[in-house]
Amino acid sequence: MASRCFIRTQKGFSFIELLIIITTIGVIAAIAMSNLNNLKARAFNAGAKNLVKEVVSAVESWIANNPYTNLVSCDNAACQVQYPGFELGSQRQLHLHALVSDEANHRFFVQTCHENGDIVFGWSNHPDYYIARGLSPDVGDIIEATTFAPGGCDATWN
């Protein structure tokens, strides 16, 4: 009996093999890009959340040095001038609202976000501010109050 042996004389990959490889690479790249975008948003959000801590520290330091001076509400760079001690950085936005400010009480609310993030962070040292919004965190907790579409920090606070 004679056996037939087929020897492949062509070199390289077939069209189907190349198509499978390219498709696999495309799927892996799509998954990687999705994860990268999520990581970037998380990093921007972390920067905005950290800004809350920096601003609160700067304002509390200002209060300690100016105990009989009223707090002033401000936005962005104006807050850096009024309450030095933190770096706003690019694309981070800040709103500080003086809720009650007299010689005995300095109550304020801080709101921050990053233009490329997707969460607005808030903090207050006034318990009524949380209660009025139906929230029950401990006073001084940083809250994730509003989500918004990337590209702007125009969330509204009740």
Secondary structure, DSSP 4 states (H G I P E B T S, - for coil): -PPP-------S--HHHHHHHHHHHHHHHHHHHHHHHHHHHHHHHHHHHHHHHHHHHHHHHHHHH-TTS----EEHHHHHHHS-S----TTEEEEEEEEEESSS-EEEEEEEEETTSSEEEEEES-HHHHHTTT--PPTT--EEEEE--TT-------
